[in-house]
Amino acid sequence: MITVQTGMHVAKQARKFDTRITHAHSTDAAAYLAYLKDRMLASVALGVPQPASNWLPRFEEEFE
C-alpha cells in the first residue's frame, strides 16, 4: 500500500535510510538503500512524498 504524506518530515525519513546504509551488511545492500533513498527524495521533489515505510519493504524483499 502506497501512502502519500503531505507535510512529511523529510529529514527524519532520510535518516531512516542513512542508518540502514551505515549498518548495511554489504556494499550492494548499501547501494540499493541509497537508490531507494534517492527515489524517496524524488517523490518529494515531484510533490507526492512517500515515507520510508513505502520504500524499505523493497529492500527487505531483496536482501533479507
PyMOL Python script that loads the backbone (N, CA, C, O; Angstrom):
from pymol import cmd

cmd.read_pdbstr("""\
ATOM      1  N   MET A   1       0.842  -1.175   0.000  1.00  0.00           N
ATOM      2  CA  MET A   1       0.000   0.000   0.000  1.00  0.00           C
ATOM      3  C   MET A   1       0.890   1.242   0.000  1.00  0.00           C
ATOM      4  O   MET A   1       1.759   1.388   0.859  1.00  0.00           O
ATOM      5  N   ILE A   2       0.674   2.111  -0.942  1.00  0.00           N
ATOM      6  CA  ILE A   2       1.465   3.330  -1.032  1.00  0.00           C
ATOM      7  C   ILE A   2       0.743   4.440  -0.287  1.00  0.00           C
ATOM      8  O   ILE A   2      -0.443   4.697  -0.495  1.00  0.00           O
ATOM      9  N   THR A   3       1.505   5.091   0.591  1.00  0.00           N
ATOM     10  CA  THR A   3       0.977   6.177   1.392  1.00  0.00           C
ATOM     11  C   THR A   3       1.625   7.478   0.948  1.00  0.00           C
ATOM     12  O   THR A   3       2.848   7.548   0.823  1.00  0.00           O
ATOM     13  N   VAL A   4       0.835   8.493   0.710  1.00  0.00           N
ATOM     14  CA  VAL A   4       1.351   9.822   0.407  1.00  0.00           C
ATOM     15  C   VAL A   4       1.129  10.670   1.646  1.00  0.00           C
ATOM     16  O   VAL A   4       0.013  10.763   2.156  1.00  0.00           O
ATOM     17  N   GLN A   5       2.203  11.290   2.128  1.00  0.00           N
ATOM     18  CA  GLN A   5       2.108  12.071   3.361  1.00  0.00           C
ATOM     19  C   GLN A   5       2.475  13.526   3.112  1.00  0.00           C
ATOM     20  O   GLN A   5       3.651  13.871   3.002  1.00  0.00           O
ATOM     21  N   THR A   6       1.481  14.356   3.028  1.00  0.00           N
ATOM     22  CA  THR A   6       1.718  15.781   2.919  1.00  0.00           C
ATOM     23  C   THR A   6       2.255  16.275   4.255  1.00  0.00           C
ATOM     24  O   THR A   6       1.749  15.884   5.307  1.00  0.00           O
ATOM     25  N   GLY A   7       3.276  17.130   4.227  1.00  0.00           N
ATOM     26  CA  GLY A   7       3.859  17.645   5.451  1.00  0.00           C
ATOM     27  C   GLY A   7       4.804  16.675   6.140  1.00  0.00           C
ATOM     28  O   GLY A   7       5.157  16.875   7.302  1.00  0.00           O
ATOM     29  N   MET A   8       5.211  15.644   5.449  1.00  0.00           N
ATOM     30  CA  MET A   8       6.110  14.632   5.994  1.00  0.00           C
ATOM     31  C   MET A   8       7.446  15.276   6.374  1.00  0.00           C
ATOM     32  O   MET A   8       7.918  16.180   5.684  1.00  0.00           O
ATOM     33  N   HIS A   9       8.050  14.819   7.458  1.00  0.00           N
ATOM     34  CA  HIS A   9       9.354  15.311   7.911  1.00  0.00           C
ATOM     35  C   HIS A   9      10.421  14.585   7.091  1.00  0.00           C
ATOM     36  O   HIS A   9      10.826  13.471   7.426  1.00  0.00           O
ATOM     37  N   VAL A  10      10.867  15.229   6.018  1.00  0.00           N
ATOM     38  CA  VAL A  10      11.751  14.589   5.047  1.00  0.00           C
ATOM     39  C   VAL A  10      13.081  14.173   5.674  1.00  0.00           C
ATOM     40  O   VAL A  10      13.569  13.074   5.411  1.00  0.00           O
ATOM     41  N   ALA A  11      13.673  15.038   6.500  1.00  0.00           N
ATOM     42  CA  ALA A  11      14.964  14.711   7.109  1.00  0.00           C
ATOM     43  C   ALA A  11      14.859  13.460   7.977  1.00  0.00           C
ATOM     44  O   ALA A  11      15.768  12.630   7.983  1.00  0.00           O
ATOM     45  N   LYS A  12      13.771  13.325   8.698  1.00  0.00           N
ATOM     46  CA  LYS A  12      13.572  12.149   9.545  1.00  0.00           C
ATOM     47  C   LYS A  12      13.467  10.889   8.690  1.00  0.00           C
ATOM     48  O   LYS A  12      14.039   9.853   9.027  1.00  0.00           O
ATOM     49  N   GLN A  13      12.738  10.986   7.592  1.00  0.00           N
ATOM     50  CA  GLN A  13      12.591   9.842   6.705  1.00  0.00           C
ATOM     51  C   GLN A  13      13.938   9.482   6.067  1.00  0.00           C
ATOM     52  O   GLN A  13      14.253   8.301   5.921  1.00  0.00           O
ATOM     53  N   ALA A  14      14.727  10.481   5.689  1.00  0.00           N
ATOM     54  CA  ALA A  14      16.042  10.236   5.094  1.00  0.00           C
ATOM     55  C   ALA A  14      16.978   9.568   6.101  1.00  0.00           C
ATOM     56  O   ALA A  14      17.769   8.703   5.725  1.00  0.00           O
ATOM     57  N   ARG A  15      16.897   9.957   7.372  1.00  0.00           N
ATOM     58  CA  ARG A  15      17.741   9.346   8.398  1.00  0.00           C
ATOM     59  C   ARG A  15      17.462   7.856   8.548  1.00  0.00           C
ATOM     60  O   ARG A  15      18.365   7.090   8.885  1.00  0.00           O
ATOM     61  N   LYS A  16      16.236   7.439   8.304  1.00  0.00           N
ATOM     62  CA  LYS A  16      15.911   6.015   8.378  1.00  0.00           C
ATOM     63  C   LYS A  16      16.737   5.236   7.357  1.00  0.00           C
ATOM     64  O   LYS A  16      17.174   4.117   7.623  1.00  0.00           O
ATOM     65  N   PHE A  17      16.944   5.837   6.193  1.00  0.00           N
ATOM     66  CA  PHE A  17      17.800   5.208   5.189  1.00  0.00           C
ATOM     67  C   PHE A  17      19.259   5.293   5.594  1.00  0.00           C
ATOM     68  O   PHE A  17      19.994   4.312   5.490  1.00  0.00           O
ATOM     69  N   ASP A  18      19.684   6.468   6.059  1.00  0.00           N
ATOM     70  CA  ASP A  18      21.092   6.674   6.404  1.00  0.00           C
ATOM     71  C   ASP A  18      21.571   5.670   7.445  1.00  0.00           C
ATOM     72  O   ASP A  18      22.679   5.143   7.342  1.00  0.00           O
ATOM     73  N   THR A  19      20.739   5.407   8.445  1.00  0.00           N
ATOM     74  CA  THR A  19      21.097   4.440   9.483  1.00  0.00           C
ATOM     75  C   THR A  19      21.284   3.056   8.881  1.00  0.00           C
ATOM     76  O   THR A  19      22.242   2.354   9.205  1.00  0.00           O
ATOM     77  N   ARG A  20      20.376   2.669   8.014  1.00  0.00           N
ATOM     78  CA  ARG A  20      20.485   1.345   7.390  1.00  0.00           C
ATOM     79  C   ARG A  20      21.669   1.273   6.428  1.00  0.00           C
ATOM     80  O   ARG A  20      22.318   0.232   6.325  1.00  0.00           O
ATOM     81  N   ILE A  21      21.956   2.368   5.724  1.00  0.00           N
ATOM     82  CA  ILE A  21      23.107   2.392   4.822  1.00  0.00           C
ATOM     83  C   ILE A  21      24.390   2.215   5.622  1.00  0.00           C
ATOM     84  O   ILE A  21      25.267   1.445   5.230  1.00  0.00           O
ATOM     85  N   THR A  22      24.504   2.921   6.737  1.00  0.00           N
ATOM     86  CA  THR A  22      25.695   2.841   7.585  1.00  0.00           C
ATOM     87  C   THR A  22      25.925   1.429   8.106  1.00  0.00           C
ATOM     88  O   THR A  22      27.069   0.989   8.223  1.00  0.00           O
ATOM     89  N   HIS A  23      24.858   0.723   8.416  1.00  0.00           N
ATOM     90  CA  HIS A  23      24.969  -0.611   9.011  1.00  0.00           C
ATOM     91  C   HIS A  23      24.685  -1.741   8.021  1.00  0.00           C
ATOM     92  O   HIS A  23      24.451  -2.878   8.430  1.00  0.00           O
ATOM     93  N   ALA A  24      24.703  -1.438   6.739  1.00  0.00           N
ATOM     94  CA  ALA A  24      24.412  -2.460   5.724  1.00  0.00           C
ATOM     95  C   ALA A  24      25.469  -3.559   5.762  1.00  0.00           C
ATOM     96  O   ALA A  24      26.643  -3.303   6.027  1.00  0.00           O
ATOM     97  N   HIS A  25      25.036  -4.773   5.495  1.00  0.00           N
ATOM     98  CA  HIS A  25      25.921  -5.930   5.564  1.00  0.00           C
ATOM     99  C   HIS A  25      26.777  -6.116   4.312  1.00  0.00           C
ATOM    100  O   HIS A  25      27.676  -6.956   4.302  1.00  0.00           O
ATOM    101  N   SER A  26      26.512  -5.350   3.263  1.00  0.00           N
ATOM    102  CA  SER A  26      27.328  -5.433   2.047  1.00  0.00           C
ATOM    103  C   SER A  26      27.245  -4.119   1.285  1.00  0.00           C
ATOM    104  O   SER A  26      26.363  -3.295   1.525  1.00  0.00           O
ATOM    105  N   THR A  27      28.179  -3.943   0.367  1.00  0.00           N
ATOM    106  CA  THR A  27      28.150  -2.728  -0.448  1.00  0.00           C
ATOM    107  C   THR A  27      26.948  -2.733  -1.391  1.00  0.00           C
ATOM    108  O   THR A  27      26.407  -1.676  -1.715  1.00  0.00           O
ATOM    109  N   ASP A  28      26.533  -3.917  -1.828  1.00  0.00           N
ATOM    110  CA  ASP A  28      25.341  -3.999  -2.678  1.00  0.00           C
ATOM    111  C   ASP A  28      24.091  -3.560  -1.920  1.00  0.00           C
ATOM    112  O   ASP A  28      23.245  -2.847  -2.460  1.00  0.00           O
ATOM    113  N   ALA A  29      23.985  -3.988  -0.683  1.00  0.00           N
ATOM    114  CA  ALA A  29      22.844  -3.593   0.139  1.00  0.00           C
ATOM    115  C   ALA A  29      22.856  -2.084   0.375  1.00  0.00           C
ATOM    116  O   ALA A  29      21.815  -1.434   0.290  1.00  0.00           O
ATOM    117  N   ALA A  30      24.027  -1.527   0.671  1.00  0.00           N
ATOM    118  CA  ALA A  30      24.142  -0.086   0.894  1.00  0.00           C
ATOM    119  C   ALA A  30      23.785   0.684  -0.376  1.00  0.00           C
ATOM    120  O   ALA A  30      23.108   1.709  -0.313  1.00  0.00           O
ATOM    121  N   ALA A  31      24.238   0.193  -1.520  1.00  0.00           N
ATOM    122  CA  ALA A  31      23.942   0.858  -2.789  1.00  0.00           C
ATOM    123  C   ALA A  31      22.446   0.830  -3.087  1.00  0.00           C
ATOM    124  O   ALA A  31      21.889   1.819  -3.562  1.00  0.00           O
ATOM    125  N   TYR A  32      21.801  -0.290  -2.811  1.00  0.00           N
ATOM    126  CA  TYR A  32      20.362  -0.386  -3.066  1.00  0.00           C
ATOM    127  C   TYR A  32      19.587   0.536  -2.127  1.00  0.00           C
ATOM    128  O   TYR A  32      18.619   1.172  -2.542  1.00  0.00           O
ATOM    129  N   LEU A  33      20.003   0.608  -0.882  1.00  0.00           N
ATOM    130  CA  LEU A  33      19.366   1.529   0.059  1.00  0.00           C
ATOM    131  C   LEU A  33      19.541   2.979  -0.390  1.00  0.00           C
ATOM    132  O   LEU A  33      18.609   3.776  -0.286  1.00  0.00           O
ATOM    133  N   ALA A  34      20.721   3.321  -0.886  1.00  0.00           N
ATOM    134  CA  ALA A  34      20.965   4.681  -1.386  1.00  0.00           C
ATOM    135  C   ALA A  34      20.065   4.965  -2.588  1.00  0.00           C
ATOM    136  O   ALA A  34      19.540   6.070  -2.723  1.00  0.00           O
ATOM    137  N   TYR A  35      19.887   3.979  -3.454  1.00  0.00           N
ATOM    138  CA  TYR A  35      18.984   4.117  -4.602  1.00  0.00           C
ATOM    139  C   TYR A  35      17.549   4.375  -4.128  1.00  0.00           C
ATOM    140  O   TYR A  35      16.871   5.267  -4.640  1.00  0.00           O
ATOM    141  N   LEU A  36      17.096   3.594  -3.154  1.00  0.00           N
ATOM    142  CA  LEU A  36      15.736   3.780  -2.639  1.00  0.00           C
ATOM    143  C   LEU A  36      15.576   5.145  -1.963  1.00  0.00           C
ATOM    144  O   LEU A  36      14.530   5.782  -2.080  1.00  0.00           O
ATOM    145  N   LYS A  37      16.608   5.582  -1.266  1.00  0.00           N
ATOM    146  CA  LYS A  37      16.566   6.913  -0.649  1.00  0.00           C
ATOM    147  C   LYS A  37      16.416   7.977  -1.737  1.00  0.00           C
ATOM    148  O   LYS A  37      15.621   8.905  -1.590  1.00  0.00           O
ATOM    149  N   ASP A  38      17.165   7.848  -2.812  1.00  0.00           N
ATOM    150  CA  ASP A  38      17.060   8.794  -3.929  1.00  0.00           C
ATOM    151  C   ASP A  38      15.657   8.793  -4.519  1.00  0.00           C
ATOM    152  O   ASP A  38      15.126   9.847  -4.869  1.00  0.00           O
ATOM    153  N   ARG A  39      15.056   7.613  -4.631  1.00  0.00           N
ATOM    154  CA  ARG A  39      13.679   7.515  -5.157  1.00  0.00           C
ATOM    155  C   ARG A  39      12.701   8.209  -4.209  1.00  0.00           C
ATOM    156  O   ARG A  39      11.780   8.892  -4.656  1.00  0.00           O
ATOM    157  N   MET A  40      12.902   8.035  -2.895  1.00  0.00           N
ATOM    158  CA  MET A  40      12.048   8.686  -1.917  1.00  0.00           C
ATOM    159  C   MET A  40      12.160  10.202  -2.042  1.00  0.00           C
ATOM    160  O   MET A  40      11.153  10.909  -2.033  1.00  0.00           O
ATOM    161  N   LEU A  41      13.396  10.698  -2.160  1.00  0.00           N
ATOM    162  CA  LEU A  41      13.604  12.139  -2.296  1.00  0.00           C
ATOM    163  C   LEU A  41      13.036  12.652  -3.622  1.00  0.00           C
ATOM    164  O   LEU A  41      12.549  13.780  -3.691  1.00  0.00           O
ATOM    165  N   ALA A  42      13.095  11.842  -4.657  1.00  0.00           N
ATOM    166  CA  ALA A  42      12.491  12.225  -5.936  1.00  0.00           C
ATOM    167  C   ALA A  42      10.975  12.350  -5.803  1.00  0.00           C
ATOM    168  O   ALA A  42      10.367  13.228  -6.415  1.00  0.00           O
ATOM    169  N   SER A  43      10.368  11.476  -5.009  1.00  0.00           N
ATOM    170  CA  SER A  43       8.922  11.566  -4.816  1.00  0.00           C
ATOM    171  C   SER A  43       8.553  12.865  -4.102  1.00  0.00           C
ATOM    172  O   SER A  43       7.509  13.461  -4.366  1.00  0.00           O
ATOM    173  N   VAL A  44       9.429  13.289  -3.197  1.00  0.00           N
ATOM    174  CA  VAL A  44       9.213  14.568  -2.509  1.00  0.00           C
ATOM    175  C   VAL A  44       9.303  15.705  -3.519  1.00  0.00           C
ATOM    176  O   VAL A  44       8.458  16.600  -3.530  1.00  0.00           O
ATOM    177  N   ALA A  45      10.331  15.669  -4.368  1.00  0.00           N
ATOM    178  CA  ALA A  45      10.528  16.717  -5.368  1.00  0.00           C
ATOM    179  C   ALA A  45       9.363  16.804  -6.345  1.00  0.00           C
ATOM    180  O   ALA A  45       9.042  17.880  -6.849  1.00  0.00           O
ATOM    181  N   LEU A  46       8.734  15.665  -6.608  1.00  0.00           N
ATOM    182  CA  LEU A  46       7.587  15.643  -7.517  1.00  0.00           C
ATOM    183  C   LEU A  46       6.290  16.079  -6.842  1.00  0.00           C
ATOM    184  O   LEU A  46       5.255  16.205  -7.496  1.00  0.00           O
ATOM    185  N   GLY A  47       6.352  16.306  -5.545  1.00  0.00           N
ATOM    186  CA  GLY A  47       5.164  16.754  -4.820  1.00  0.00           C
ATOM    187  C   GLY A  47       4.265  15.646  -4.326  1.00  0.00           C
ATOM    188  O   GLY A  47       3.137  15.903  -3.904  1.00  0.00           O
ATOM    189  N   VAL A  48       4.747  14.415  -4.370  1.00  0.00           N
ATOM    190  CA  VAL A  48       3.984  13.273  -3.856  1.00  0.00           C
ATOM    191  C   VAL A  48       4.856  12.501  -2.868  1.00  0.00           C
ATOM    192  O   VAL A  48       5.239  11.362  -3.137  1.00  0.00           O
ATOM    193  N   PRO A  49       5.170  13.113  -1.730  1.00  0.00           N
ATOM    194  CA  PRO A  49       6.100  12.486  -0.778  1.00  0.00           C
ATOM    195  C   PRO A  49       5.582  11.154  -0.242  1.00  0.00           C
ATOM    196  O   PRO A  49       4.432  11.029   0.181  1.00  0.00           O
ATOM    197  N   GLN A  50       6.470  10.172  -0.276  1.00  0.00           N
ATOM    198  CA  GLN A  50       6.161   8.851   0.251  1.00  0.00           C
ATOM    199  C   GLN A  50       7.161   8.540   1.354  1.00  0.00           C
ATOM    200  O   GLN A  50       8.364   8.692   1.143  1.00  0.00           O
ATOM    201  N   PRO A  51       6.706   8.112   2.516  1.00  0.00           N
ATOM    202  CA  PRO A  51       7.607   7.848   3.639  1.00  0.00           C
ATOM    203  C   PRO A  51       8.494   6.634   3.391  1.00  0.00           C
ATOM    204  O   PRO A  51       8.248   5.829   2.493  1.00  0.00           O
ATOM    205  N   ALA A  52       9.524   6.531   4.209  1.00  0.00           N
ATOM    206  CA  ALA A  52      10.466   5.417   4.111  1.00  0.00           C
ATOM    207  C   ALA A  52       9.749   4.073   4.206  1.00  0.00           C
ATOM    208  O   ALA A  52      10.182   3.097   3.594  1.00  0.00           O
ATOM    209  N   SER A  53       8.681   4.017   4.950  1.00  0.00           N
ATOM    210  CA  SER A  53       7.957   2.752   5.111  1.00  0.00           C
ATOM    211  C   SER A  53       7.372   2.237   3.796  1.00  0.00           C
ATOM    212  O   SER A  53       7.029   1.059   3.695  1.00  0.00           O
ATOM    213  N   ASN A  54       7.254   3.096   2.797  1.00  0.00           N
ATOM    214  CA  ASN A  54       6.814   2.641   1.471  1.00  0.00           C
ATOM    215  C   ASN A  54       7.962   2.040   0.674  1.00  0.00           C
ATOM    216  O   ASN A  54       7.732   1.224  -0.218  1.00  0.00           O
ATOM    217  N   TRP A  55       9.176   2.425   0.977  1.00  0.00           N
ATOM    218  CA  TRP A  55      10.332   2.011   0.202  1.00  0.00           C
ATOM    219  C   TRP A  55      11.106   0.861   0.833  1.00  0.00           C
ATOM    220  O   TRP A  55      11.619   0.005   0.112  1.00  0.00           O
ATOM    221  N   LEU A  56      11.203   0.818   2.147  1.00  0.00           N
ATOM    222  CA  LEU A  56      12.037  -0.178   2.818  1.00  0.00           C
ATOM    223  C   LEU A  56      11.585  -1.620   2.612  1.00  0.00           C
ATOM    224  O   LEU A  56      12.440  -2.506   2.601  1.00  0.00           O
ATOM    225  N   PRO A  57      10.306  -1.908   2.449  1.00  0.00           N
ATOM    226  CA  PRO A  57       9.939  -3.304   2.157  1.00  0.00           C
ATOM    227  C   PRO A  57      10.577  -3.833   0.869  1.00  0.00           C
ATOM    228  O   PRO A  57      10.807  -5.035   0.739  1.00  0.00           O
ATOM    229  N   ARG A  58      10.859  -2.944  -0.074  1.00  0.00           N
ATOM    230  CA  ARG A  58      11.530  -3.377  -1.304  1.00  0.00           C
ATOM    231  C   ARG A  58      12.932  -3.887  -0.988  1.00  0.00           C
ATOM    232  O   ARG A  58      13.385  -4.878  -1.559  1.00  0.00           O
ATOM    233  N   PHE A  59      13.619  -3.196  -0.065  1.00  0.00           N
ATOM    234  CA  PHE A  59      14.947  -3.634   0.356  1.00  0.00           C
ATOM    235  C   PHE A  59      14.849  -4.984   1.072  1.00  0.00           C
ATOM    236  O   PHE A  59      15.623  -5.901   0.797  1.00  0.00           O
ATOM    237  N   GLU A  60      13.902  -5.091   1.977  1.00  0.00           N
ATOM    238  CA  GLU A  60      13.747  -6.328   2.736  1.00  0.00           C
ATOM    239  C   GLU A  60      13.451  -7.496   1.819  1.00  0.00           C
ATOM    240  O   GLU A  60      13.923  -8.609   2.050  1.00  0.00           O
ATOM    241  N   GLU A  61      12.669  -7.244   0.776  1.00  0.00           N
ATOM    242  CA  GLU A  61      12.344  -8.300  -0.186  1.00  0.00           C
ATOM    243  C   GLU A  61      13.595  -8.786  -0.916  1.00  0.00           C
ATOM    244  O   GLU A  61      13.715  -9.971  -1.224  1.00  0.00           O
ATOM    245  N   GLU A  62      14.511  -7.884  -1.190  1.00  0.00           N
ATOM    246  CA  GLU A  62      15.713  -8.237  -1.958  1.00  0.00           C
ATOM    247  C   GLU A  62      16.846  -8.776  -1.092  1.00  0.00           C
ATOM    248  O   GLU A  62      17.591  -9.649  -1.537  1.00  0.00           O
ATOM    249  N   PHE A  63      16.996  -8.271   0.146  1.00  0.00           N
ATOM    250  CA  PHE A  63      18.206  -8.557   0.918  1.00  0.00           C
ATOM    251  C   PHE A  63      17.993  -9.285   2.233  1.00  0.00           C
ATOM    252  O   PHE A  63      18.972  -9.644   2.888  1.00  0.00           O
ATOM    253  N   GLU A  64      16.779  -9.511   2.638  1.00  0.00           N
ATOM    254  CA  GLU A  64      16.601 -10.192   3.925  1.00  0.00           C
ATOM    255  C   GLU A  64      15.871 -11.488   3.763  1.00  0.00           C
ATOM    256  O   GLU A  64      15.635 -12.191   4.745  1.00  0.00           O
TER     257      GLU A  64
END
""", "prot")
cmd.dss("prot")
cmd.show_as("cartoon", "prot")
cmd.util.cbc("prot")
cmd.orient("prot")
